[in-house]
Amino acid sequence: MKNLIAELLVKLGEKEEESKELLAQVEALEIVVTALVRHMAQEEQQRLIEGIETAMASARPDLHVPDNDSQLLHQYIKKLLRHPRH
């Protein structure tokens, strides 16, 4: 039983480490995208945003993707493009 608990704790620690790494990657990408968008001319920004929004509107999620996940993705992209973090 102790071995099972120890093994579960090790796996939990590995998952937590993977989660931290993924979060760092996402935050780094957000910073890069925000910096790139801010350095674009206003007209270029608007064209980029409209292009991404058009692509997202026409994209059809896989049947295995829950609606909540799809909505979350759309909301985050909108937030990132329309209201980038400072």
C-alpha positions in Angstrom: 0.0 0.0 0.0 2.8 2.4 0.8 4.4 1.7 -2.6 1.1 2.5 -4.3 0.8 5.8 -2.4 4.4 6.7 -3.1 4.0 5.9 -6.8 0.8 8.0 -7.0 2.6 10.9 -5.3 5.4 10.7 -7.8 3.0 10.7 -10.7 1.1 13.6 -9.2 4.4 15.5 -8.9 5.2 14.8 -12.6 1.8 16.0 -13.7 2.2 19.2 -11.7 5.6 19.8 -13.3 4.1 19.3 -16.7 1.3 21.7 -15.9 3.7 24.4 -14.8 5.8 24.0 -18.0 2.7 24.2 -20.2 1.5 27.3 -18.3 4.9 28.9 -18.8 4.8 28.2 -22.5 1.3 29.7 -22.8 2.3 32.8 -20.9 5.4 33.2 -23.0 3.3 33.0 -26.2 0.8 35.5 -24.9 3.6 38.0 -24.2 5.2 37.5 -27.6 1.8 37.8 -29.4 0.9 40.9 -27.4 4.2 42.5 -28.2 3.9 41.8 -31.9 0.4 43.1 -32.1 1.3 46.3 -30.2 4.1 47.0 -32.6 1.9 46.8 -35.7 0.3 49.8 -37.2 -3.3 50.2 -36.3 -4.5 49.3 -39.8 -2.4 46.1 -39.8 -3.7 45.2 -36.3 -7.3 45.5 -37.5 -6.6 43.4 -40.6 -4.9 40.7 -38.5 -7.7 40.6 -35.9 -10.4 40.5 -38.6 -8.6 37.7 -40.4 -8.2 35.6 -37.2 -11.9 36.2 -36.3 -13.0 35.2 -39.8 -10.9 32.0 -39.6 -12.3 31.2 -36.2 -15.9 31.8 -37.3 -15.5 29.4 -40.2 -13.6 26.8 -38.3 -15.7 23.8 -37.3 -14.6 22.0 -34.2 -14.2 18.3 -34.2 -17.3 16.4 -32.9 -15.2 15.2 -30.0 -14.4 18.8 -28.8 -17.0 20.0 -26.2 -18.8 23.2 -26.9 -17.4 24.7 -23.6 -13.8 24.1 -24.8 -14.5 25.7 -28.2 -16.2 28.7 -26.5 -13.3 29.1 -24.1 -10.8 29.2 -27.0 -12.9 31.8 -28.9 -13.2 34.0 -25.7 -9.5 33.8 -25.0 -8.5 34.6 -28.6 -10.9 37.6 -28.5 -9.5 38.8 -25.2 -5.9 38.4 -26.4 -6.5 40.3 -29.6 -9.0 42.9 -28.5 -7.8 43.5 -24.9 -4.2 42.4 -24.7 -2.6 42.3 -21.3 -0.3 45.1 -20.4 
